[in-house]
Amino acid sequence: MKMVTAIIQPFMLTKLTRAFEEIDDFPGMTVTDVRGFGREKAHTEESGQHSRMEDLVDFTAKVRVEVAAQDALVESIVQTIAEVAHTGNRGDGKVFVWPIEAALRVRTGETAESAL
């Protein structure tokens, strides 16, 4: 089992969801709104509203998509993300894959791959 985490541009989420629906036995996904910055760095602005100088960091809005999947599906999931999220512009995102040590479906008590 592996966890695939993708950080993508928010406007790509619907397109990615539809592409995932085309993958046989796709296990589902979790989506979180996130903010951050990568190589392009955070934008800093000076605030004139206070007597002292303050820095306001303008993080870029992104979406984190997480998919816990059986090993056999990981390549297909990663490839789908790479194809769908690609615009060729800065900020297209990143994909990370790492092993899952254990899984438990709380409702049924199923464990390991049965829990996915």
Backbone bond lengths (Angstrom), bond angles and torsions (degrees), N, CA, C in turn:
res aa  C-N    CA-C-N  psi(-1)  N-CA   C-N-CA  omega(-1)  CA-C   N-CA-C  phi
1 M - - - 1.446 - - 1.513 109.22 -
2 K 1.336 114.60 145.89 1.458 120.76 179.63 1.517 109.46 -137.03
3 M 1.324 115.75 154.71 1.457 122.72 171.19 1.521 106.82 -106.67
4 V 1.318 116.04 123.93 1.456 122.04 175.14 1.520 106.52 -106.43
5 T 1.329 116.45 122.35 1.449 121.79 177.91 1.515 108.49 -119.53
6 A 1.312 115.80 127.19 1.464 120.82 178.13 1.512 109.08 -122.08
7 I 1.310 115.70 137.11 1.460 122.36 172.59 1.524 104.72 -109.00
8 I 1.328 116.89 114.87 1.460 120.79 -174.72 1.527 110.93 -130.80
9 Q 1.321 115.57 171.37 1.455 121.31 175.96 1.537 108.97 -73.71
10 P 1.318 117.10 138.30 1.469 120.10 -175.71 1.525 114.72 -55.76
11 F 1.326 118.30 -35.58 1.455 119.65 -176.62 1.535 112.58 -70.99
12 M 1.327 117.37 -7.51 1.472 121.44 178.25 1.530 112.80 -91.44
13 L 1.322 117.95 -7.98 1.466 120.97 -172.24 1.525 113.07 -61.93
14 T 1.307 118.80 -46.65 1.463 120.58 -179.14 1.523 111.10 -63.13
15 K 1.314 116.51 -43.43 1.462 121.01 178.50 1.533 111.00 -61.83
16 L 1.340 116.89 -41.49 1.457 120.77 179.13 1.523 111.09 -66.94
17 T 1.313 117.02 -42.07 1.465 121.02 178.96 1.529 110.34 -58.65
18 R 1.312 116.65 -45.76 1.474 120.20 178.97 1.524 111.77 -63.10
19 A 1.322 117.14 -38.26 1.462 120.83 178.27 1.528 111.09 -67.27
20 F 1.330 117.54 -39.65 1.458 121.00 177.00 1.526 111.24 -62.15
21 E 1.321 117.52 -36.04 1.465 121.20 179.94 1.525 112.07 -62.44
22 E 1.321 117.25 -19.58 1.471 122.18 179.03 1.535 112.60 -83.45
23 I 1.333 117.53 -11.57 1.466 121.42 179.92 1.521 108.89 -84.01
24 D 1.328 117.21 121.65 1.465 121.51 178.00 1.524 110.22 -59.43
25 D 1.317 116.22 135.43 1.465 123.27 178.14 1.527 113.93 62.51
26 F 1.338 116.93 25.65 1.465 119.43 176.94 1.523 108.78 -59.30
27 P 1.347 118.09 127.77 1.467 121.13 -171.71 1.526 116.04 -80.02
28 G 1.311 118.90 -10.77 1.458 121.27 -176.94 1.516 110.70 110.26
29 M 1.320 115.66 173.89 1.462 118.98 -175.84 1.521 110.60 -150.56
30 T 1.310 114.68 161.86 1.456 122.90 174.70 1.519 107.03 -119.15
31 V 1.328 117.05 137.46 1.460 121.83 -177.55 1.520 109.36 -123.92
32 T 1.318 115.58 135.07 1.455 122.00 179.05 1.523 109.42 -133.45
33 D 1.327 117.18 135.10 1.458 120.54 171.72 1.522 107.67 -76.58
34 V 1.326 116.50 129.13 1.461 121.60 -178.68 1.530 109.65 -134.51
35 R 1.318 115.86 166.49 1.461 121.95 175.04 1.515 108.18 -134.68
36 G 1.318 116.68 150.07 1.447 120.08 178.08 1.508 111.42 178.24
37 F 1.328 114.92 -166.83 1.456 119.72 175.07 1.519 108.46 -151.45
38 G 1.306 115.05 156.17 1.457 121.98 179.38 1.509 109.98 -119.29
39 R 1.315 115.70 -136.96 1.457 120.13 -178.31 1.521 113.66 -61.42
40 E 1.341 116.74 -26.10 1.464 119.03 -178.77 1.519 112.54 -72.04
41 K 1.325 118.13 -9.11 1.471 125.59 177.12 1.521 111.18 71.08
42 A 1.304 114.59 159.86 1.462 121.53 177.20 1.523 108.64 -78.04
43 H 1.313 116.28 149.56 1.458 121.49 176.29 1.524 107.80 -91.03
44 T 1.316 116.03 133.55 1.455 120.65 -178.87 1.523 109.22 -116.24
45 E 1.323 116.63 135.12 1.461 122.02 178.46 1.510 109.13 -124.63
46 E 1.310 116.13 146.42 1.458 120.55 175.47 1.515 108.34 -89.86
47 S 1.317 116.49 136.18 1.459 121.63 -179.91 1.520 109.63 -97.96
48 G 1.321 116.98 128.67 1.454 121.00 178.51 1.515 112.21 -98.20
49 Q 1.316 118.80 7.70 1.456 122.34 -175.74 1.526 112.83 -80.26
50 H 1.305 118.02 -16.32 1.458 121.16 -176.98 1.522 109.24 -121.40
51 S 1.315 115.62 159.70 1.460 119.33 -178.26 1.526 111.93 -68.09
52 R 1.301 117.75 -26.77 1.462 119.93 177.21 1.527 109.06 -103.07
53 M 1.296 116.29 156.30 1.464 121.01 -178.70 1.527 109.57 -76.42
54 E 1.299 116.37 132.68 1.458 121.84 175.81 1.513 108.21 -126.62
55 D 1.291 115.29 147.76 1.453 120.04 175.83 1.518 108.91 -103.10
56 L 1.315 116.62 130.96 1.457 122.90 174.68 1.514 107.67 -108.13
57 V 1.299 117.19 121.75 1.456 120.72 -179.13 1.515 108.61 -94.58
58 D 1.318 115.90 124.43 1.457 123.16 -179.04 1.527 108.43 -99.17
59 F 1.336 116.59 93.83 1.455 120.77 178.80 1.522 109.58 -77.31
60 T 1.313 116.10 153.56 1.460 122.03 178.34 1.521 109.43 -85.11
61 A 1.332 117.04 132.57 1.466 121.45 177.21 1.517 109.72 -73.78
62 K 1.316 116.09 133.17 1.465 123.13 178.36 1.522 108.36 -138.71
63 V 1.315 115.54 176.19 1.455 122.63 174.79 1.525 107.41 -125.57
64 R 1.336 116.48 132.69 1.472 121.03 174.95 1.524 107.19 -101.26
65 V 1.332 115.03 124.49 1.464 122.07 178.30 1.524 106.91 -112.40
66 E 1.332 116.29 126.20 1.460 120.84 -179.93 1.518 109.42 -120.01
67 V 1.331 114.97 132.82 1.461 121.34 179.49 1.523 108.28 -132.58
68 A 1.326 117.12 118.74 1.464 122.03 172.09 1.525 105.87 -92.08
69 A 1.330 116.63 121.05 1.465 119.54 -171.79 1.519 112.21 -139.84
70 Q 1.316 114.09 158.23 1.456 120.34 172.12 1.529 108.29 -67.88
71 D 1.316 116.32 150.00 1.459 121.57 -177.23 1.528 112.64 -52.03
72 A 1.312 117.18 -37.42 1.465 121.14 -175.95 1.531 112.72 -65.87
73 L 1.320 118.04 -21.74 1.467 121.16 -178.52 1.531 113.65 -95.40
74 V 1.309 117.47 -13.16 1.459 120.77 -171.21 1.525 112.32 -60.12
75 E 1.299 118.50 -46.54 1.467 120.76 -178.46 1.524 111.11 -60.04
76 S 1.311 116.84 -42.75 1.461 121.36 179.25 1.528 111.39 -64.36
77 I 1.314 116.77 -40.43 1.467 121.53 179.44 1.526 110.85 -65.51
78 V 1.330 116.52 -47.19 1.461 121.18 -179.95 1.526 110.53 -62.76
79 Q 1.323 117.23 -44.01 1.465 121.35 179.64 1.530 110.64 -62.58
80 T 1.317 117.14 -40.99 1.468 121.21 178.64 1.520 110.56 -61.68
81 I 1.326 116.89 -45.10 1.467 120.29 178.39 1.520 110.24 -61.14
82 A 1.333 116.66 -46.33 1.465 121.09 -177.93 1.527 111.56 -60.30
83 E 1.314 117.09 -40.66 1.461 120.48 -179.03 1.524 112.11 -73.55
84 V 1.317 116.96 -44.46 1.464 121.09 -174.23 1.529 111.67 -73.94
85 A 1.315 118.52 -41.19 1.464 121.69 -173.36 1.529 113.33 -82.37
86 H 1.314 117.86 -9.84 1.469 121.75 -175.83 1.528 112.29 -74.61
87 T 1.339 115.80 124.39 1.458 121.12 170.49 1.523 110.24 -118.91
88 G 1.331 115.96 -18.11 1.455 120.67 -175.82 1.520 112.85 90.11
89 N 1.322 116.00 -1.04 1.457 120.76 -179.69 1.525 110.38 -102.65
90 R 1.349 115.19 161.78 1.455 119.73 175.46 1.511 109.50 -58.72
91 G 1.328 115.95 144.66 1.455 119.86 176.56 1.516 114.86 89.59
92 D 1.344 117.47 9.34 1.467 119.56 177.77 1.518 111.81 -59.89
93 G 1.325 117.88 -29.54 1.453 120.61 175.17 1.509 114.37 122.30
94 K 1.322 113.99 -168.46 1.464 122.73 -178.39 1.517 108.54 -143.07
95 V 1.340 115.27 157.25 1.461 121.84 174.51 1.522 107.46 -129.73
96 F 1.326 115.48 133.65 1.462 121.79 178.50 1.525 108.30 -124.75
97 V 1.333 116.01 142.56 1.467 121.51 178.00 1.520 107.88 -132.01
98 W 1.339 116.08 131.52 1.463 119.46 175.20 1.514 109.51 -147.17
99 P 1.341 115.89 160.06 1.467 119.60 -177.96 1.529 113.02 -71.04
100 I 1.314 114.53 149.38 1.461 121.69 173.19 1.528 106.53 -103.98
101 E 1.301 117.15 125.12 1.463 121.24 -179.08 1.517 112.52 -76.98
102 A 1.317 117.10 -36.43 1.458 120.62 -177.67 1.522 109.38 -155.55
103 A 1.328 114.82 156.94 1.464 120.82 175.95 1.519 108.39 -145.16
104 L 1.326 116.06 146.13 1.462 121.94 179.80 1.516 108.74 -142.88
105 R 1.323 117.30 126.30 1.461 121.55 171.97 1.522 106.06 -87.89
106 V 1.305 117.16 112.73 1.453 122.59 -172.71 1.531 111.33 -60.48
107 R 1.322 117.74 -44.40 1.461 121.26 -175.78 1.524 112.76 -59.93
108 T 1.358 118.06 -42.80 1.463 121.07 -172.24 1.528 114.20 -107.36
109 G 1.315 116.67 -16.95 1.455 119.89 -176.30 1.520 113.03 84.63
110 E 1.325 117.70 1.15 1.468 120.71 178.60 1.519 109.26 -61.32
111 T 1.345 115.53 147.36 1.447 120.32 -179.46 1.517 110.85 -127.25
112 A 1.340 114.75 171.23 1.460 123.50 178.15 1.529 110.76 54.96
113 E 1.327 118.65 -141.11 1.465 121.75 -175.54 1.523 112.13 -64.14
114 S 1.318 118.90 -25.85 1.468 121.16 177.33 1.523 111.11 -64.78
115 A 1.323 117.32 -24.01 1.455 121.42 -179.37 1.526 112.71 -78.38
116 L 1.317 116.63 -16.76 1.459 119.64 -179.47 1.502 110.12 -75.97
